[in-house]
Amino acid sequence: MADQQQQQQVELRIDESKMQSTYANTIRTSTTGDEVVLDFGMNLPVPTQDNRPALLFTVGSRVVMNWRGAKRLAISLGQVIRQFEEANGEIQLQPAPQQKGGPRLSE
């Protein structure tokens, strides 16, 4: 009986032959009652006619998952971020002030 209660180990094989890697510097989320939609993309500064700062969000990838998958993703990200911060210090969400001479959206 005890042997039946033990979980059977399953070998996980990962097929990366059709994988595509992309870089994203921002994410947009939207939800329904059944799903979480994650749009990954790039925020890039764009010029405007009145010289005001503006950003263009170009969506590169969309991932749609159910709420259970989203919760597993949140737990996994929380674990890897905690491990990174323990080894490297806290990740600052606000960028450090730019030094003179660096690229800027506006003066």
C-alpha positions, 0 to 999 in steps of 0.5 A: 500500500505504501508503494502505491502512495509514492509518486512515480517520477516522470522524466521530463524531456524538453524539445527546443527545436522550434523555440524562438528567443526574443527580447522584451523590455516591457509587458502588458497584461489583460485578463478574462474570467478564464485566461491571462494574456501577456503581451511582451514587447519593446517600448521605444522612444519616438519623436512627436511633432510637438517635441514631447516625449512619447513611447511606442509599444511594439508587441513581439509575442503574446502568451495566453494561459489559464489562471493556474498556469499564471499562478505557477509562473508567478511563483516561479518568477518570485523564486528566481528573483528572490535567488537573484537578489540574495546573490546580487542585491535588490533589483531597483525598479526605478532606474538610477538618475542618468549621467550627463551625456547619456540619451534622454527623451527630453531635457 
